């Protein structure tokens, strides 16, 4: 059964061999994917546009979740792993990307999780697009 709060975006691709899936992603998704792969040597990478779960225009690309599985994370704590990804995506986080949820795992951690990503809750807040009430 799918968790009622789990309205996940469609993954861009689940591994490097999925070149056709990568081609289907938007330019921003492809950019995010390339920068994370370069920074982490990801063995598994999912880029999910979760913008539709938030109070933004229907074509927005502002809220993303990434699942990054890399042996390079061995010995690194959660903060160190997130910093690697934030440095790689500095331009995107300063511009079009408003929110980034990160699952940064070693292959053993990914396997212990039964290869399941975290679930994102539906948006509970407002939006800058809301008009103030008089």
N, C-alpha and C positions, 0 to 999 in steps of 0.2 A: 504494500500500500504506500502511496506517495504521501509524504507529510503535507498537511494542509497549508503550511506556510512556505512550502517549497515551490516557488514559481520561477525556476531557474531559467536563465537565458540559454540559448542554443550554443553548445561549445563550438569554437572555431575549428579545433582539431584536437585529437587526443594523443597524437605522437608525431614524430618527425616524418614518418612514412605516409602521412595523410596529406600529401601535396594538393590533391584535388579539394580537400576540405579547406585548406588554407586559401586557395584561390577564391573560394566562395565568400570569405570574410571581407569586411570593409577595409579600406586603406588603413584606418586607425587600428583596427584589430590586427592587421598584418604587421604594422609598425610595432605594436606592443609585443607581439609574438617574437619578432626578430630581435628586438632589444633584450628581451628576457632570455631567449635562447643563447645569445652571445654572452650575456653576463653570467649565466648559471650553468650552461651546458646541459640544460634540462633533458632528462630522459623521458619525461612525460610533461606535457604542457596543455592546459586548457585555458582559453580566453573566452569568458562569457560576458556578453553585454547584458547587464541587468537593468538598464535604464528604464525599460518598460514597466518595471516594478515600482517606479518612483513617479512623483508628480512632475513630470517633464514632458515636453512635446514628444509625440509618437516616434519621430525619427532621431531622437537624441542619442548621443554616444557620450554619456557623462558618468555612468556608474558601471564599473566592471568588477568582476571577480576573476582571479587567476589561481590556478592550481599548478604549482611548480614542484616537480619531483626531481631532485638532483643529488647525486653523490657528493657534490661540492658542499652540501649543507652539513655533512658529517662533522660533528664537533662544534658547530655554530649554534648559538641559542636563537630563539625566535626573533629577538630584536635585530641581531646581526643578519639574519636571513632577510628580514623585511627591508633593512637598509640597502642590501644589495639590489633588491628589486626597485626600491624607491630611487636610488641613484641612476639605475638604468632608464627609468621612466620619468626623470626630472622634467623634461620639456613637456611631456603629456600631462603631468600632474600640475604644472604651472599654467596650463592652457585648457584644453578641452575636457580633461578627465577631472571630475569633481570628487569622485569617491572610488577607492580601490580596496577591495577585500582580497586578502592574500592567504592562501594555504601553501606554505613553503615546507616541504617535507623531504626526508631522506627516503630512499627506496624501501627500507625496512619499516619506516613509519607509515608509508603509504600502504604497504602490504598488511600491516597490523590493523589498519583502518578498513580493511576489506576493500581497498581501492575505491572508497567513497569520499566525495568532497563534502565540505560543510554545506549546510543549507542556509540560504539567505532569507531573512524574514521580509514580509511585505513592508513597504514604506509606511511609516506612522506619522511623518511630518508634513509640513506644508511645502511650498515652493516659492522661489523668487518670482514665479510667473503668476502667483495669486495676486489679485488686486486687493488693496486694503479696504476693509469695510468702513463705511462712513457712519 
